[in-house]
Amino acid sequence: MALGISGFSLYLPPYRVQLEAWCAWNDQPWEKFRSVVGRSFRMRAPAQSVYTFAANAVWRLIRDYDIDPSQVGLLALGTESSTDNSAGAVIVKGMVNEALAAAGLPQLARDCEVPEFKQACLGGVYGVKAALRYLATDGRGRQAIVVCADIAEYARGGSGEPTQGAGAVAMLLESDARLLEVDLAAAGSDSDYRVADFRKPFARFRNQPARDDGQVQDLPMFNGHYSTSCYIDATHHAMTAMLEKRPGRSLDYFHDIDAVFMHRPYHQMPTTGWVMAFLFALAHDDEGHDQLRALAADAGVDADLLLEELLAPSPFHGNGADLAENTGDVFPLARKVRNQLRKTPLWDTLVEDKLRLGSEAMRDLGNLYTAALPAWLAAGLQEALTDRIELTDQNWLALGYGSGDAAEALPLRVVAGWQEAARRINFESALVGAIDLNEAQYIDVHEGRRIENIAPPARDEFVIDHVGTSNGPDFFDEGVEYYRYVVGSAE
């Protein structure tokens, strides 16, 4: 069996914030943010939630790929934005079945499993691994759908504000993949407890003021440079676990791999993670020390101290009690070497050539949390199709990451005939219809205040119809969202 991915479908909410405009509102340098972060991000509109995002993406996937819903044996939801602590993917199933019934199509089967996966931005990758294991065992002959949906919100005025985003990506998985074969046996995993890297404790919801939109504000707690160091450390160890399963020198992999796709909270983060993985590989390869010393010399860095930094067993230790005093850059010397590497021809072959495919289009999506990695894969496939790039039998790396802290390195292979399934990817059409917010509108949407609904009426999608308010004694539904499938224009 060539287990893997056979389809992608995206859903993006209509409200958009252009980062150039955001920079003007906040007196920030646009060129810097364009280079490091991206071009724009999306925000949820009224009557939308992470569950409507997910259902809209799955509904599009079913239609775009002519899926027989009765053959889907697993529908998994990967998210860190869930607002129901009991149900998850089954909510999505219920909405999709409503649309299927309206279209006169078979519904998703009663024996369809409906798990939810939560591990920050890695939940979707865990969902993919579970789906592939299902297809290889008790789900033989059936199909699986994994949908990643999230809403990334950050406090206004904080460092994370320009890295917001919202949307969903649904993936079709089969035992005879039509796009990307996933080699689970060759994958690498990593996990390590980070205490206060990036967390969402319930205490954040205490005493939150009521919002006009009825939602709670899911602002994460994170620690800037420390979180970046955690990303670097986790992705490095996941890659190391993967490379240990491969024959030959680990260093050769960085030149042999055809394309790299990594979790991207913003544009520059994958570049940082990939280059750091290369520097770690140089440090752990005796024959790579000469090249590392040359890079150190060019960057004005002591080579022995750089090796010590890269070869340390772990930059994170203890139980986190002293974390408040140690939240700086854990790899300061390597950062200087990365900056120097940008000025060399090696940068083009090591970074630009490997991370280019689909990267430019991703600048307009913002941070999608669990959906960021699958969205990039979809963008890469669609770009290759448009530009007539032959991908058959290329070897790709999909490197997922979830703050808190875990990472997964998945080897992928582009299968023959990928073009047919890639033609059905709706990446470009999902970007259509965006409505740019002005500063006042952005602030109101961010704070949950009602504004004049500038979005066009919902059409062929799911919305929140109303939220339950009953608190007994005979019936309870307080806070439960009731959804509606809008066939045509909204009433």
C-alpha positions in Angstrom: 0.0 0.0 0.0 1.2 3.5 -0.8 -0.5 5.2 2.2 -0.8 8.9 2.0 -2.6 12.1 1.0 -4.9 12.2 -2.0 -6.5 15.7 -1.7 -6.6 19.1 -0.1 -9.3 21.6 0.4 -9.1 25.0 2.1 -11.5 27.4 3.7 -10.6 30.9 4.7 -12.9 33.5 6.4 -13.6 36.7 4.5 -12.2 39.3 6.8 -8.6 40.2 5.9 -6.0 42.5 7.5 -3.2 43.7 5.1 0.0 43.9 7.0 1.2 46.9 5.1 -1.9 48.8 6.5 -1.3 47.3 9.9 2.3 48.6 9.9 1.0 52.1 9.0 -1.6 52.0 11.9 1.2 50.9 14.4 4.1 52.9 13.0 6.1 49.7 12.2 8.5 49.1 9.3 6.6 47.5 6.5 9.7 46.1 4.7 10.8 44.3 7.8 7.4 42.8 8.4 6.9 41.8 4.8 10.2 40.0 4.8 9.9 38.3 8.2 6.1 37.8 8.7 4.1 38.0 5.5 1.6 40.1 3.6 -1.8 39.6 5.3 -3.9 37.5 7.7 -7.5 36.5 8.1 -10.0 36.9 10.9 -13.3 35.2 11.6 -16.5 37.0 10.6 -19.7 37.0 12.6 -21.5 33.7 13.0 -18.2 31.8 12.4 -16.2 29.4 14.7 -13.5 26.9 14.4 -16.2 24.2 13.8 -17.8 26.1 10.9 -14.3 26.5 9.4 -13.7 22.8 9.6 -17.1 21.8 8.2 -16.7 24.2 5.3 -13.3 22.7 4.4 -14.6 19.1 4.6 -17.7 19.9 2.6 -15.6 21.4 -0.2 -13.2 18.4 0.0 -16.1 15.9 -0.4 -17.4 17.7 -3.5 -14.0 18.6 -5.1 -12.8 15.0 -4.9 -16.2 13.2 -5.6 -15.9 11.4 -2.2 -18.5 8.8 -1.4 -19.2 9.8 2.3 -20.3 6.3 3.2 -16.7 5.1 2.5 -15.1 7.6 5.0 -14.3 5.5 8.1 -12.5 8.2 10.1 -13.0 12.0 10.3 -10.4 13.5 12.6 -10.2 17.1 13.7 -6.8 18.7 14.6 -7.2 22.0 16.4 -6.0 24.0 19.4 -9.0 26.4 19.2 -11.8 24.1 20.2 -14.4 25.7 22.4 -16.2 22.5 23.5 -14.4 20.3 25.9 -16.5 17.2 25.2 -17.2 17.0 21.5 -15.1 18.0 18.5 -15.0 16.2 15.2 -18.5 14.9 15.6 -19.8 18.5 15.5 -18.2 18.8 12.1 -19.7 15.5 11.0 -23.1 16.7 12.0 -22.8 19.8 10.0 -21.5 18.0 6.9 -24.3 15.5 7.1 -26.8 18.3 7.0 -25.3 19.6 3.8 -25.1 16.1 2.3 -28.8 15.6 3.0 -29.6 18.9 1.4 -27.7 17.9 -1.7 -29.4 14.5 -1.8 -26.1 12.7 -1.2 -25.3 9.7 1.2 -24.3 10.8 4.7 -21.1 10.0 6.5 -21.4 6.6 8.0 -22.6 5.8 11.5 -19.4 3.7 12.0 -17.1 6.7 11.1 -14.7 7.4 13.9 -14.6 11.0 15.1 -11.4 11.7 17.2 -10.0 15.2 18.0 -6.3 15.8 18.3 -4.9 18.6 20.4 -1.1 19.3 20.7 -0.9 22.9 19.7 0.0 23.2 16.0 0.9 19.5 15.8 -2.6 18.2 16.2 -3.2 17.9 12.5 0.0 15.9 11.9 -1.0 13.5 14.7 -4.4 13.2 13.0 -2.7 12.3 9.8 -0.5 9.6 11.5 -3.6 8.2 13.2 -5.5 8.1 9.9 -2.7 6.3 8.1 -2.5 3.7 10.8 -6.3 3.3 10.6 -6.1 2.8 6.8 -3.3 0.2 7.3 -5.2 -1.9 9.8 -8.9 -2.0 10.6 -9.8 0.7 8.0 -8.4 -1.2 5.0 -10.4 -0.4 1.9 -11.9 2.8 3.3 -11.0 6.5 3.3 -10.1 9.0 6.0 -10.4 12.7 6.3 -8.3 14.9 8.6 -9.3 18.5 8.9 -7.1 21.1 10.6 -8.9 24.3 11.8 -7.8 27.1 14.0 -8.1 30.7 15.0 -4.8 32.4 15.9 -5.5 35.5 18.0 -2.9 37.6 19.8 -3.2 40.7 22.0 -3.1 44.0 20.3 0.3 45.7 21.0 2.0 42.3 21.6 4.8 40.8 19.5 2.5 38.1 18.2 -0.2 40.5 16.8 1.0 40.5 13.2 1.2 36.7 13.2 -2.6 36.1 13.6 -4.7 34.1 11.2 -7.8 31.9 10.8 -8.9 29.1 8.5 -9.0 25.4 7.8 -7.5 22.7 5.6 -9.1 19.3 5.0 -7.1 16.3 3.7 -8.2 13.1 2.0 -6.1 10.1 3.0 -6.2 6.8 1.2 -4.2 3.5 1.0 -3.4 4.3 -2.6 -2.3 7.9 -2.4 -2.9 10.2 -5.4 -0.6 13.0 -4.3 1.9 12.3 -1.5 2.9 8.9 -0.1 3.8 9.1 3.6 6.5 6.8 4.9 5.6 6.4 8.6 8.2 3.8 9.2 10.9 6.3 8.3 9.4 9.2 10.3 11.0 10.9 13.3 9.4 12.1 16.5 10.3 14.4 19.4 8.6 15.6 22.5 9.8 17.4 25.6 8.0 19.3 28.3 8.6 23.1 28.1 6.5 24.3 31.0 5.7 27.8 29.8 6.7 27.9 26.1 3.3 28.4 24.6 0.2 27.5 26.7 -3.5 28.2 27.0 -4.5 27.6 30.6 -8.2 28.1 31.5 -7.2 30.8 34.0 -7.1 33.2 31.0 -10.9 33.1 30.7 -11.5 34.3 34.3 -13.3 37.6 34.4 -13.2 38.1 30.7 -15.7 40.8 29.8 -18.7 39.7 27.7 -18.2 40.2 24.0 -20.9 41.2 21.5 -20.1 38.1 19.4 -20.5 35.8 22.3 -17.1 34.3 22.0 -14.2 34.0 24.5 -10.9 35.5 23.5 -8.4 32.6 23.2 -5.2 34.6 23.6 -2.2 32.3 24.2 0.6 32.8 26.7 4.0 32.6 25.2 7.6 33.8 25.7 9.1 35.2 22.5 12.8 34.2 22.1 12.3 31.2 24.3 9.5 29.9 22.1 11.7 30.3 19.0 14.5 28.3 20.7 11.9 25.6 21.6 10.9 25.4 17.9 14.6 25.0 16.9 15.3 22.4 19.5 12.2 20.2 18.8 12.4 20.3 15.0 16.1 19.4 15.2 15.5 16.4 17.4 12.6 15.2 15.2 14.9 15.4 12.2 17.7 13.6 14.1 15.3 10.8 14.9 14.3 10.5 11.2 17.9 10.8 9.9 19.0 8.0 12.3 16.8 5.6 10.4 18.4 6.5 7.0 21.5 5.0 5.6 24.5 7.2 4.8 25.6 10.6 6.2 22.9 12.9 7.7 24.6 15.9 6.1 23.9 14.5 2.6 20.2 14.7 3.3 20.2 18.5 3.3 21.4 18.5 -0.2 19.5 15.5 -1.5 16.0 16.4 -0.4 13.9 18.0 -3.1 11.6 20.2 -1.1 11.0 21.1 2.5 7.7 22.1 4.2 7.7 23.1 7.9 5.2 24.5 10.4 5.2 28.3 9.8 3.7 30.6 12.3 5.2 33.3 10.2 7.3 33.5 7.0 10.8 33.4 8.4 10.4 30.7 11.1 10.8 27.6 8.7 14.0 29.1 7.4 15.4 29.5 10.9 14.5 25.9 11.8 15.9 24.4 8.6 19.2 26.2 8.8 19.6 25.4 12.4 19.0 21.7 11.7 21.8 22.0 9.1 24.2 23.6 11.6 23.4 20.9 14.2 24.2 18.2 11.5 27.5 19.9 10.8 28.3 19.9 14.5 27.5 16.2 14.9 29.6 15.2 11.8 33.3 15.2 12.4 33.9 15.9 8.7 31.5 18.8 8.9 33.6 20.7 11.5 35.8 22.3 9.0 32.9 23.9 7.2 31.3 24.9 10.5 34.6 26.6 11.6 34.8 28.4 8.3 31.3 29.7 8.8 32.1 30.7 12.3 35.2 32.6 11.2 33.2 34.5 8.6 30.6 35.4 11.2 33.2 36.5 13.8 32.2 33.7 16.2 34.5 31.5 18.3 34.2 28.1 16.6 34.8 26.1 19.8 32.1 28.0 21.7 29.8 27.5 18.7 30.4 23.7 18.8 29.8 23.7 22.5 26.5 25.5 21.9 25.4 23.1 19.2 26.6 19.9 20.9 25.0 20.6 24.3 22.8 17.7 25.3 19.9 20.1 25.8 19.6 23.8 26.3 16.5 23.3 28.4 16.9 21.8 31.9 15.4 21.7 35.3 11.7 21.9 36.1 11.2 25.4 34.8 11.3 27.2 38.1 13.9 29.6 36.8 12.3 30.0 33.4 11.4 33.7 34.1 15.1 34.4 34.3 16.0 32.4 31.1 13.8 33.4 28.3 16.4 34.8 25.9 17.9 33.3 22.7 19.4 29.9 23.6 21.4 29.7 20.4 23.0 33.2 20.1 26.2 32.2 18.4 24.3 30.0 15.8 22.0 33.0 15.1 25.1 35.1 14.0 26.2 32.2 11.8 22.7 32.0 10.2 22.8 35.7 9.4 26.3 35.3 7.8 25.1 32.2 5.8 22.5 34.4 4.1 25.3 36.2 2.3 26.8 33.0 0.8 25.9 31.0 -2.3 25.1 28.1 -0.1 22.0 29.9 1.1 20.4 29.6 -2.4 20.9 25.9 -2.6 20.3 25.0 1.0 17.4 27.3 1.7 15.9 29.1 -1.2 15.8 26.0 -3.5 14.4 23.7 -0.8 11.8 26.0 0.8 10.7 28.0 -2.2 7.8 25.9 -3.5 4.5 27.4 -2.4 6.2 29.7 0.1 5.2 33.0 -1.7 1.5 32.2 -1.7 1.6 31.4 2.0 2.4 35.0 2.8 -1.3 35.8 2.4 -2.6 33.2 4.9 -1.2 34.3 8.2 -0.7 31.9 11.0 -3.2 28.9 10.7 -1.7 26.9 13.6 -2.6 23.2 12.8 -3.6 24.1 9.2 -0.3 25.9 8.4 1.7 22.9 7.3 -1.0 21.2 5.1 -1.8 24.6 3.6 1.8 25.0 2.5 1.8 21.5 1.0 -1.3 22.4 -1.0 0.2 25.6 -2.1 3.4 23.8 -3.3 1.5 21.3 -5.3 -0.7 23.9 -6.9 2.2 26.1 -7.8 4.0 23.2 -9.4 1.0 22.4 -11.4 0.6 26.0 -12.6 4.3 26.3 -13.4 4.5 22.9 -15.0 7.1 21.6 -12.6 7.5 17.9 -12.8 7.4 16.5 -9.2 7.0 12.7 -9.8 9.1 10.7 -7.4 10.5 13.8 -5.7 11.3 13.3 -2.0 9.8 15.9 0.3 10.0 16.6 4.0 7.0 17.7 6.1 8.1 18.9 9.5 5.3 19.6 11.9 5.7 21.3 15.2 3.5 22.0 18.2 4.5 24.4 21.0 4.4 22.9 24.3 6.4 20.9 22.9 6.6 18.2 20.2 7.6 17.8 16.6 7.2 15.2 13.8 9.4 14.7 10.7 7.5 12.9 7.9 9.2 11.7 4.7 7.0 12.2 1.7 7.2 11.1 -1.9 5.2 12.7 -4.8 3.4 9.9 -6.6 3.1 9.4 -10.4 0.0 11.1 -11.8 -0.2 13.7 -9.0 -1.3 16.4 -11.4 -4.9 15.0 -11.7 -5.5 15.3 -7.9 -3.6 18.6 -7.7 -6.0 20.2 -10.2 -8.7 19.8 -7.6 -6.9 21.7 -4.9 -8.8 25.0 -4.3 -6.0 27.1 -2.9 -6.3 30.0 -5.3 -10.1 30.1 -5.2 -10.1 30.0 -1.4 -8.2 33.3 -1.4 -11.0 35.0 -3.5 -13.5 37.3 -1.9 -11.4 38.7 0.9 -12.7 41.9 2.5 -10.0 44.3 3.8 -10.6 45.8 7.2 -9.7 49.4 8.1 -8.1 50.1 11.4 -11.4 50.8 13.3 -13.0 47.7 11.9 -10.0 45.6 12.8 -10.0 46.7 16.4 -13.8 46.1 16.7 -13.5 42.6 15.2 -10.5 41.8 17.4 -12.4 42.9 20.5 -15.6 41.2 19.6 -17.7 44.3 19.1 -20.5 44.3 16.6 -19.8 46.2 13.4 -21.8 46.6 10.3 -21.6 43.3 8.6 -19.5 44.2 5.6 -19.2 40.6 4.5 -21.5 39.4 1.7 -24.3 37.0 2.9 -23.1 33.5 3.6 -23.7 31.1 0.6 -23.1 27.4 0.4 -21.4 27.3 3.8 -22.1 26.7 7.5 -22.8 29.4 10.1 -23.7 29.7 13.7 -27.4 30.1 13.8 -27.7 30.8 17.5 -26.2 29.9 20.9 -28.1 28.1 23.6 -29.0 29.9 26.8 -31.1 27.3 28.8 -29.7 26.5 32.2 -32.4 24.1 33.4 -34.0 22.7 35.4 -35.5 20.6 32.6 -33.2 21.4 29.7 -29.6 22.5 29.5 -27.8 24.0 26.4 -26.1 27.1 27.7 -23.2 28.0 25.4 -24.0 25.2 22.9 -23.6 26.5 19.3 -26.4 25.6 16.9 -25.4 25.6 13.3 -27.1 26.1 10.0 -26.1 25.2 6.4 -26.9 28.1 4.1 -27.7 26.7 0.7 -28.2 30.0 -1.1 -27.9 33.6 0.0 -28.5 34.3 3.7 -32.0 35.3 4.6 
